[in-house]
Amino acid sequence: MMFHGCIVGGQVVNYIELGKRIKVARLAAGLTQEQLAERINLSSGHCAHVERGTTKVSLSALVNIANALKTTPDKLLIDNNYQATPHLLEEAQALFEDCDPDEIYVILQAAATIKKSIRVRKLKRMD
């Protein structure tokens, strides 16, 4: 059974996307599922289900996961968080830190093209 989403506090929590973010953070931390499970006192099977989005994760488990991965719950929930913009802007700034002016220009042009394409697709769906 896939838990695509669940309404919590008026917002839908997308457990599949949450699981993907947890997996990315775990891999970035250089941990296996077993190592993460040991650090947060859950079974590795439960961690695997959380990463696949096939089970719901409790708030306390989410906080423990975030702490073990040296991140915050809000960064893991970014897709479900209306206050995500500051974190996204931090990521964008980090992306540009080692870029030269030509790279920045190309990335900005690509971003503008993608933004326009996304908005056109949204308009078509509304019709």
N, C-alpha and C positions, 0 to 999 in steps of 0.2 A: 504494500500500500504506500503510495507516494503522498506526502504532505506538501502539496504545492503551496498552500497558504492557509493561514488561520488568522481570523480577526482578533487582534489584541489591542485594547484601548482605542478602538476605532480605526486601526491601521492593519493591513494585511502583512503578516510575517511570511516571507517567502523562504521556506525551510530548505529548498533546493539551493537557492543562491547563498543563503547563510552557510550551508554545508560546504559549498565551493570556496567561500571566503575563508572558512576555518581550515580547509585543506591547504589552501595557498599559504596561509599564515604558518601552519604547521610545517610545511615543506621549507618555507623561508627560514624557520627556526632550526631546521635540520633535525627534526624529530620524526620518528616513526609513529604510527597510530598507537602501538604498544607503549612507547615511551610517554606519549601524551596521556594515555589512559592511566598509566601508573602515577603520573604527577597529579591527576585530578580525581583519583580514586573511582574511576569508572572502568567497565570492561572494555577491552579493545573492540569487541563486537559492537558495543553501544556507540563507541566513537566512530566506527565505520558507518553505522546507520545514520548518525548525525551528519557526517560528511556527505553522504548520498542523499540526504533529505528524506529518508524513509521513516524517520521518527522525529517527534518534537523534542526540543531541548528545553529543559527548565531554566529559569532565570539564574538560579544558583549555579547550575552546570555551565551556563554561558559565561558567567563572571569568572568561574574557575578556569575555563578554557582560555578566556582572554588573558587572565593573569599568567597562566602557564606559557602562553605564547608571547608575552610581553607586549600586548596590545590592549585595546579597550573594547568593551562590548559595542559601543556605538560605531567603531570602525568595522566591526564584523557585521553589524546591522545596517550598514550605510545605505543599502537599497531600500530599506524600510523606514528610513529616518528623514523626516523633512528638514532636519538641521544638518544634512550631509554636506552642504556646500563648502563650509570651511575646510573640511577634511579633503575634499576633492581639489580645492584650490591649493592646499598644501602639497598634494601629490603632483599637481601641474607645475607648481613652482620648482619642486625637486627635479622634475623631468627636464626643465630648462636650465638648471644650474650649470651644467658642464657643456652647454651648447654654444657654438659661435653664432654670430649674427645671421649667417646664411642658413644654418640649421633652424634657428628660431623662425625665420621667415617662411621656410618650407613647411615646417610643422604648423604654423598659424594658417597658412594657405590651405593646407590639407584639412585642418580643423574647421575652417570656414566652409569648405565644400561639403564636409560631412554634416555639419549643422544644417546647411541648406537642404541637403538630401533628406535628413530626418524630418525636417519640418514639412517638406513636400509630401512625404509618405504619410505623416499625421493628417494633413489636409485631405489626402485621398481617402483615408480611412473614415473621415468624418462625413464624406459625401455619401 
